[in-house]
Amino acid sequence: MKATYLDPAVGQYLFAHTTPPDDLLDALTLETREVAGDRAGMQISPDQGRFLTMITQLCRAEHVVEVGTFTGYSSICLARGLGPGGRLVCFDVQEKWTAIARRYWEKAALTDRVELRIGPAADRLRELPADRPVDLAFIDADKGGYAVYYEILMSLLAPGGLILADNTLWSGRVADPTVDDAGTRALREFNDLVMADDRVTSVMLPIADGLTMIRKH
């Protein structure tokens, strides 16, 4: 369970009362565990995946961006929430893990909705056309890059558009003053950046490892 700040019994109850993933997502989870080992923890949790699909549907997003794709679980959830003609553009630096994502996009019949761009997101995000605003963006990549990705996405985001940032509770370490590693510092700085940004309204949700929802005015 990613929400380590929750009582385990509460976490299990939460999972038991959330629509479960289908067989394809279960298979992807299993394969990710087999091939990625300890890195499999980078994959989002099933309840978070369900939330991504629902929020994409609810905001009727047509142009969605993902920064950090890994083996593809979150991208499948986002793409499944798109309406007709909707498009998801994914950014990642790893061919190894995204090769798995590509296979599962095909199995999920989503290849016509998803585009993958390999390379540093700080560079490649700037290639997105300014005349097609982003409706929804999901950031789940290197924590030190969050502030950079956020600023680029804010310049591309439609008024009323959303940015979702993952891992913003960082297993509760952001609230522990005795923890001072680089990743924790980066997330604290990002969380403070969002709170001080008068261009947005935000709420930090205790979903999985913390998910911050940011709406541009």
Secondary structure, DSSP 8 states (H G I E B T S, - for coil): ---TTS-HHHHHHHHHTS----HHHHHHHHHHHHHHGGGGGGS--HHHHHHHHHHHHHTT-SEEEEE--TTSHHHHHHHHT--TT-EEEEEES-HHHHHHHHHHHHHTT-TTTEEEEES-HHHHGGGS-TTS-EEEEEE-S-GGGHHHHHHHHHHHEEEEEEEEEE-SSGGGGGG-TT---HHHHHHHHHHHHHHT-TTEEEEEE-STT-EEEEEE-
